[in-house]
Every structure is written in C-alpha cells, then in structure tokens.
Amino acid sequence: MNPYNYLYLAALLFTIGAVGVVVRRNAIVVFMCVELMLNAANLTLVTFSRINGTLDGQVVAFFTMVVAACEVVVGLAIIVTIYRSRRSASVDDASLLRR
Amino acid sequence: MLEIQTPEAIMFWVLAPLSVIASLGMLLVKKAVHSALLLAWVMITLAIFYIAQDALFLGIVQIVVYTGAVMMLFLFILMLVGVDASDSLTETISGLRPIAITAAVGFGGLFVSLIGRAKLGRDAVGLKEANANGNVEGLAQQLFSTYVWPFEVVSALLITAALGAMVLAHHQRSVARPTQREQSIARFRSGSLAGAAGLPSPGVFARHNAVDVPALLPDGSAAPTSISATLKARGDMLESRSFELGEVDNTVEEEK
C-alpha cells in the first residue's frame, strides 16, 4: 500500500482538530482537539520515517509525545484553576482582560 | 513504491474512515465525556497505524501514554469540573461556524492537494534496514547518541511540568469556609425571605417525586429553584406540567 495515504489521513485529522479548537466552547473539548492535532502530526512524522527509511522521524514523534504529556498536565491544571475561580469551563467566559 | 501489501491496505481502508468518523463525532457530540471516548478510539487506531508502519515502540507508547494516561487524566478532570452550559453546541459568536467550516475546507483541500502534488523524487524506502536490530534497539541507539541532549532537556521539561501542575492545582482558601450559622444569617439578610427556610424540594407530590422534576407552586407553575443546577445544565430536567392533576390520565389500569 502507498504510505502516502497515511499523510492524507493525517491532514484530514489535523483539519478536523483545528475546526474543533475554533468551534467548541468547552475548554476541555478544545484541549482534546489540540491533542488530536498533535496526534495527526505524529502520524505524519512516523509515515515520513518509513518513507525515508530512517528512525529520526520516530524519535521526533517520541519527543512530541513527551511534550504533549507535559502540555496536558499543565493545561488541565490551568483549566481546573480557572474553573475554581470562575465556576465555568467555557472558553467564552474567560474574558476578564477584555474589560 | 513498496510492494503491494494487501493486509495493510485492508486495515487502512477499514480503520481510516472509522477514525475520521470518530474525530468528526468528537466535534458533533454534545457531552464532553463522549468526545473523550471518541478521541480514545482515534488514538487506538493511530497506535495500530504506527505498529503497521514498523513503529512498534511508538505504537505501544501511544496506547500506554495517550489512551492510558492522558485520556484518563482528561476523564478525571471532566469528572472534577462536571458538566455545565459550555457543553451546548449553540453558536455564541455569530457567523463563527460557517467561517470555521469554510476555512477548514480550504485548509484541508490545500493540504491534501499539496500532498497529492508533492513528489519526493524517489520511492519509499521502508524501515526493514533501519529496524534490522529491532525497533526499540534502533530508537535507543538514536536517542542516546544523536538525540541525547534533547532527551535530557525533555526530562527537565517533564519535571518542570509536574512541579507546575502541583503549584497550579494546590489550592489555599483565602476566605474561611462559611459555617452553617453564617449561611443561615445570610439567607435571612438576603432581602427576600422566600428562601429563608431553605429552597423547595423537587418533585410533584404523589405523582412523580424524582429529583429531575421541579416542584409545583400553589398557582400551578413550576418552581425553578427546586432543581439542582447540574441537572438543569445537563438538560436532564423534566417538565412538571405533564404531572399536573388536570392533565394526568386518572383511569387506573390493573396490572397483573
């Protein structure tokens, strides 16, 4: 099978994740869509690693996973902190700086 | 191109549409928990794709780290935060959705056509040679030689993230928790005495006294304060009108 098909799939998943970030209002769902985009990028890296015949792509994908894990931990802690002070997990409600 | 690998093609054409449908469902379902489960499914299919592409280690790590740790963390936070009105799919910024969908179609189309037109100039190599000593050994070789400095930096990042999460999640009360007596005094001083003796309890007496039905006031209207805010936000509230005396079918059916 042509490995380029994985690239098309990754592009689709990345686009869907981007739409989710823009459209959804619950901060946790927005965050999950960011995770989807990161995963799509990882699929691209793994596929290019296969196309090029070297393991560098897989190493970079591994680093992406570690960074994504850190990002989830800190991001969710921020969401919990905002929820504690504002009683809402909606991204539209966090507009304190606007006024 | 690589030689024709039919099992992989079948696997791809079965799982790829499923993962796209699941990720679309993630955007469309109302409840955040359902999106989390759909995302977990997408991550499992991606792990299968990694393993199919000779990235055995990454496939296992994907399942352990993403579906195991990250999604559990998401579900845990969902339970902690609970459900509120932000789950609703109604559009708050007018015109946002059409713009987002148009932009996404353009962006995705550009992406896909770009991949379709891009030529690498040579065939895909495959990982047989690079994985000759095993995938884990090959990755370890890379990690501890070429990428040893990024590896150390990433470990520092992990420690910083753990510390940061602890600092952010640690919570100290700035005001003392109000006691029962203070709450009672505040209720009486709130201006209206309607809630002084506590809020009305839910349920329509003798007809349906579950917590999801607002109580009926003497004039027959529903008392909105008798329902928990969480149930209201989740949309699990029933109309109390259907339990009013006038509209209930009073004929008794004998059950055997």
Chai-1 contact restraints between the chains, C-beta under 6 A:
chainA,res_idxA,chainB,res_idxB,connection_type,confidence,min_distance_angstrom,max_distance_angstrom,comment,restraint_id
A,M1,B,Q5,contact,1.0,0.0,6.0,A-B,restraint_1
A,M1,B,E8,contact,1.0,0.0,6.0,A-B,restraint_2
A,M1,B,A9,contact,1.0,0.0,6.0,A-B,restraint_3
A,N2,B,M1,contact,1.0,0.0,6.0,A-B,restraint_4
A,P3,B,A124,contact,1.0,0.0,6.0,A-B,restraint_5
A,L7,B,I115,contact,1.0,0.0,6.0,A-B,restraint_6
A,Y8,B,V112,contact,1.0,0.0,6.0,A-B,restraint_7
A,Y8,B,I115,contact,1.0,0.0,6.0,A-B,restraint_8
A,L9,B,A16,contact,1.0,0.0,6.0,A-B,restraint_9
A,A11,B,F111,contact,1.0,0.0,6.0,A-B,restraint_10
A,A11,B,V112,contact,1.0,0.0,6.0,A-B,restraint_11
A,L12,B,V20,contact,1.0,0.0,6.0,A-B,restraint_12
A,L13,B,S23,contact,1.0,0.0,6.0,A-B,restraint_13
A,T15,B,A104,contact,1.0,0.0,6.0,A-B,restraint_14
A,T15,B,F107,contact,1.0,0.0,6.0,A-B,restraint_15
A,T15,B,G108,contact,1.0,0.0,6.0,A-B,restraint_16
A,I16,B,S23,contact,1.0,0.0,6.0,A-B,restraint_17
A,V19,B,A100,contact,1.0,0.0,6.0,A-B,restraint_18
A,V19,B,A104,contact,1.0,0.0,6.0,A-B,restraint_19
A,G20,B,L27,contact,1.0,0.0,6.0,A-B,restraint_20
A,V22,B,A100,contact,1.0,0.0,6.0,A-B,restraint_21
A,V23,B,A100,contact,1.0,0.0,6.0,A-B,restraint_22
A,R25,B,S86,contact,1.0,0.0,6.0,A-B,restraint_23
A,N26,B,A32,contact,1.0,0.0,6.0,A-B,restraint_24
A,N26,B,S86,contact,1.0,0.0,6.0,A-B,restraint_25
A,N26,B,D87,contact,1.0,0.0,6.0,A-B,restraint_26
A,I28,B,A32,contact,1.0,0.0,6.0,A-B,restraint_27
A,I28,B,L78,contact,1.0,0.0,6.0,A-B,restraint_28
A,V29,B,A32,contact,1.0,0.0,6.0,A-B,restraint_29
A,V29,B,S35,contact,1.0,0.0,6.0,A-B,restraint_30
A,M32,B,S35,contact,1.0,0.0,6.0,A-B,restraint_31
A,M32,B,L39,contact,1.0,0.0,6.0,A-B,restraint_32
A,L36,B,S23,contact,1.0,0.0,6.0,A-B,restraint_33
A,N39,B,L46,contact,1.0,0.0,6.0,A-B,restraint_34
A,L43,B,L46,contact,1.0,0.0,6.0,A-B,restraint_35
A,V46,B,Y50,contact,1.0,0.0,6.0,A-B,restraint_36
A,V46,B,Q53,contact,1.0,0.0,6.0,A-B,restraint_37
A,V46,B,A55,contact,1.0,0.0,6.0,A-B,restraint_38
A,R50,B,Q53,contact,1.0,0.0,6.0,A-B,restraint_39
A,R50,B,L127,contact,1.0,0.0,6.0,A-B,restraint_40
A,I51,B,A124,contact,1.0,0.0,6.0,A-B,restraint_41
A,G53,B,V125,contact,1.0,0.0,6.0,A-B,restraint_42
A,G53,B,A130,contact,1.0,0.0,6.0,A-B,restraint_43
A,T54,B,A130,contact,1.0,0.0,6.0,A-B,restraint_44
A,L55,B,A130,contact,1.0,0.0,6.0,A-B,restraint_45
A,L55,B,G138,contact,1.0,0.0,6.0,A-B,restraint_46
A,L55,B,L139,contact,1.0,0.0,6.0,A-B,restraint_47
A,L55,B,Q142,contact,1.0,0.0,6.0,A-B,restraint_48
A,Q58,B,A55,contact,1.0,0.0,6.0,A-B,restraint_49
A,Q58,B,L58,contact,1.0,0.0,6.0,A-B,restraint_50
A,V59,B,Q142,contact,1.0,0.0,6.0,A-B,restraint_51
A,V59,B,Y147,contact,1.0,0.0,6.0,A-B,restraint_52
A,A61,B,L58,contact,1.0,0.0,6.0,A-B,restraint_53
A,F63,B,V154,contact,1.0,0.0,6.0,A-B,restraint_54
A,M65,B,V65,contact,1.0,0.0,6.0,A-B,restraint_55
A,V66,B,V154,contact,1.0,0.0,6.0,A-B,restraint_56
A,A69,B,V65,contact,1.0,0.0,6.0,A-B,restraint_57
A,C70,B,L157,contact,1.0,0.0,6.0,A-B,restraint_58
A,C70,B,L158,contact,1.0,0.0,6.0,A-B,restraint_59
A,C70,B,A161,contact,1.0,0.0,6.0,A-B,restraint_60
A,V72,B,V70,contact,1.0,0.0,6.0,A-B,restraint_61
A,V73,B,A161,contact,1.0,0.0,6.0,A-B,restraint_62
A,V73,B,A165,contact,1.0,0.0,6.0,A-B,restraint_63
A,V74,B,A161,contact,1.0,0.0,6.0,A-B,restraint_64
A,V74,B,G164,contact,1.0,0.0,6.0,A-B,restraint_65
A,V74,B,A165,contact,1.0,0.0,6.0,A-B,restraint_66
A,L76,B,I77,contact,1.0,0.0,6.0,A-B,restraint_67
A,A77,B,A165,contact,1.0,0.0,6.0,A-B,restraint_68
A,A77,B,L168,contact,1.0,0.0,6.0,A-B,restraint_69
A,A77,B,A169,contact,1.0,0.0,6.0,A-B,restraint_70
A,T81,B,L168,contact,1.0,0.0,6.0,A-B,restraint_71
A,Y83,B,V81,contact,1.0,0.0,6.0,A-B,restraint_72
A,S88,B,D84,contact,1.0,0.0,6.0,A-B,restraint_73
A,A89,B,V81,contact,1.0,0.0,6.0,A-B,restraint_74
A,A89,B,S86,contact,1.0,0.0,6.0,A-B,restraint_75
A,S90,B,S86,contact,1.0,0.0,6.0,A-B,restraint_76
A,D92,B,T92,contact,1.0,0.0,6.0,A-B,restraint_77
